[in-house]
Amino acid sequence: QVQLVESGGGLVQAGGSLRLSCAASGRTFGSYAMGWFRQAPGKEREFVAAIGWSGSSAYYADPVKGRFTISRDNAKNAVYLQMNSLNPEDTAVYYCAAAPTLGRVPSHSSEYSYWGRGTQVTVSS
């Protein structure tokens, strides 16, 4: 069982930066792939980024490549999403998720077993 709590969301102007954090509970955090997803009003939840258990593998959705960076600290049971050059299209609720995929780093939400409640990110133009 893994419980996830996101933080770090807020209101930022276009071009600004935010760093999201996800605190995880559970002794097996280091064995999970971790992902960030987002859902904008009226849209489906979409993949943002994911990272493997060791932190050596990371994948990004095309809209955020070069602007967002995912990282993790297994000693602190935490995963982060550094978001730079934000634009209004990044406005959404951002969710942290954990996938027990034994080394694979999935991008589909169906493979993630545990989810946080989300943190709101609003980017003003």
N, C-alpha and C positions, 0 to 999 in steps of 0.2 A: 504494500500500500504506500502510495506517495501522495502527499498533500502539497499543493503549490499555491503560492501567494505572490502576485505581481505588485510592483510598485514603480514609481518614477514617472508615471504619466502626468500630463498637464497641458497647458495652453502655451503655444510657442508661435512666434512669427515665422513666416516662410523664410527659408535659408538658415534657420536655427537648428539647434541640436537638443536631443534628449537621450538619456540613458535609462533604459528600463532594466529592472532587476526582477528576478524570480527566485524566491526562497523556497527550498524544498525540504520536506521532512521525510524521514525514512532512511534506514541504514543502507539500502541498496541503490541510492541515488546514482552512484558512479557507474552502474551497469546499464543505465537508461540513455537512449538517445533523447535529446531535448530539442524542442522546436518552439518557434514563435509563429503564431497565426494572427490574423486581424480580420475584423468584420466591420465594414462601414454600413451606415443606415441604408436599408433597402437592398443590400447586397449579401451574397453568400460569404461565408468564412473562407479566407484564402491563406495559402501558405506564404510565409515571409522568409524564414530562415530555419536551419536545423544544424545541429552539431552532434558528432558522435560521442561515445562515452569517454574517450580519451582526450577529446578536444582537437585531435589532429585532422579531422574531416569536418568540413563545413560547407553548406550549400545554401544558395540564395535564390529567391524568385527574381526574375529579370527586372521588374520595376525598382528593386532596391539594391541591385548589384552596384558595388562601388560607392554606395552611400551608407549602408548598414553593415555592422559587424557583430556577429554572434560570438560569444565566448562563454567559458564555464570555469568554475573553481570547485572541483570536487571536494576539496578539504573544507570548504564553506557551504557545501550543498547549495550552490547558487549558479544561475545562468544569467547572462546579461545580453542586452541588445543595445548597442551604441548606434544611434540614428543621427546622421548628419545630413545637411542640405535638405531639410524637410520641406515638403510642399503640401498644399492643401489636399492633394489626392492621398496623402498619407493619413489623413484624419480617419480614425477608426478606434474601436476597442481592440486592444492587443491582448492576446492570450498566450500563456505559457503552457506547454504540454510535454508529457513524458511518454516515451514509447519503449516497451520492453522488447526490442528487436534484435538483441544479441549481435551488435556490431553494425547492422545496417542503419542507414540514416534516412528514414522515410520522409517524403514530402506530402503524403496524403493524410488527411486528418483521421481517416478511419483506422490507421495503425497506431494512433496515440490513445493510450488507455486512461491517462490522468490529465485533468485540466484545471487550471486556475479559474478564478472568477473574472479576470480581465482588469485592465487599467485603460482609462480613456486617454487618447492622444488627440489633441485638436490643434491643427495648424492653420493660422489665420493668414490671409493674403495681404 
